[in-house]
Amino acid sequence: MTNTSGPDLDNRDPNTLNEYLQVEFDDVIAEPQGAYSVDCVWKVAYKIFTGTKNCCYKFLTILFAFPIAFAVGCSFAIMSFQHIWCIGQLYVISGLAATSFGCMFAHVLIPVWHPVATTWACFSVEFGSLEALEPKIKFFNCQVNPLPKTRF
């Protein structure tokens, strides 16, 4: 379902797609117990980090958000078009082909092959020992015996 009233400006990640992304100061920079810097350094570092991150992010979004949104929108439109007008039709055609093959198999091949199968079911073939069936290799009029069998 699409939102026709526009994007939600308060919750910009309603499906939590970027839940793994950690970009806050506390997520990236931390001082362990016993190795604290001076309080004013920590506060200024926080302000510099947050300000730089916000300014750079806003600059990059102003610069690249429109072209990327355009490219991704075109990609999804092409993918939707292919699925609706090409791939979906192939599903329908393959379903029809499978149905017609199933009908052909049930009405033509089974009645033809059933008598053949029942005729050949009356015959049986028995072989002697496997050593008697072992082939011997001939190479330039020389007879070469196969490698001896090893038992494990």
N, C-alpha and C positions, 0 to 999 in steps of 0.2 A: 504494500500500500504506500503510495507516495504522499508526501506532505505538500499540499498545494499552498499553504500559507507562508512558506519560506523556511529557511533553516532555523533551528533552535539556537539562539545566540548564547544561552546560558549553559546548555549541555551540548558541546560540540562533538562529543564522542559517545552517543547514546548506546552504541553496540559494543563498547569497550574494545575497539580494534587496536588501540595503542596502549593497552593496559601494562605491557612489559616495559614501555619506554619511560626511563627515569631521567628527568631533566631539571629537577629542582636542586638547589644548592646543597641541601642536606642529603640528597641521594647521591651526589657526585663527590663532594668534598667533606671530609670528616677528620677530626683530630682525635687520636686515642687518648684515653685517660693518662694523665701524667705528661703529656706533650702538648700543652695548650700554648697558643701564641697570646700576645697581648690582646685585650678585649677590643681595642679600637682597630687593630689590624683585622681581626675576625669580622667586625661589623663593616669595615670598608671593603674587604674582600667579598663579602656577601653582596654589597651594593654594586660593586664593579661587575661581579659575575652575573647578577640578575639583570642589570641594565644592559650589559653587552649582549647577553643571550636574547633579551627581548628586542633590542634594536636590530640585531642581525637577523633574527627570525622574521621580524616585520618587514625589513628591507628585502629579504629573500622571497617572502610570500608576495610582496608587491611586484617584484621583478619576475617571478616564475609561476605564480599560482594560476594566472590566466592562461598562459600557453599550455601548462601541464593539464589544467582542467579541460581545455579544449581538446588536447590529444587523448586524454583518458575518455572523455565523452565520445569522441569519434571512435575510439577502440571498442567501447561498449556498444555503440550503435552498430558497428560492423559485425561484432560478434552476435548481437541479437538478430541482425538481418540474416546472417549465415545460418543461425540455428533455426529461425522461423521459416525461411524460404528455401534453404538448401538441405541442411541436415535433417530437419523435421520431415521433409519430403522423402529423403532416403530411408528414414525409419518406416514410413508408410509403404514405400515400394518394397523394401526388404520383408516387411510383414506380409505383403501380398505374395511375394515370391515364396516365402516359407510356407504359406498356406497352400499355394498351388503345388509346391513340391510335395507337401504332406498328402494332398489329395492324389497326386500322381503316384506316390509311393504306395498309398493304401489301395488304389484301384487298379494299378497296372503292374507294379513290380512284385507285390506280394502274391497275386494270383499266378504270375509267371514263374517266380522262383520257388514257390511252395512245392510243386511237384518235383522240381529238380532237387531240392533239399531232401525231401523224403526219399527219393531214389538213391541219392548218395549216402544217406544215413544207414542203408542196409550193408554197406561195405565197411570193412575195417582193415587196417594195415598194421602188421606187427613187424617189429625189427628185432634182430638178434642182439648180441652184445655190442656195446659201443666200440670196442676195439676192432671188431670186424668191419665197421663202417669208417674207420679212421683212414683218410686218404694218404697216399704216398706221393711225394713231390718229385717230378722228373725235371732235371735241368741238364741240358746238353748231353743227352743220352746217359746221364749218370743218375742212379737212383739214390735219393737222399731220404733217409728215414726222419720222421718228425722228432722233435725233442722228447725225451722221456718225461713221463708224468711224475710230478713230485707230490708227495703226500705231506700234509701239514698236521 
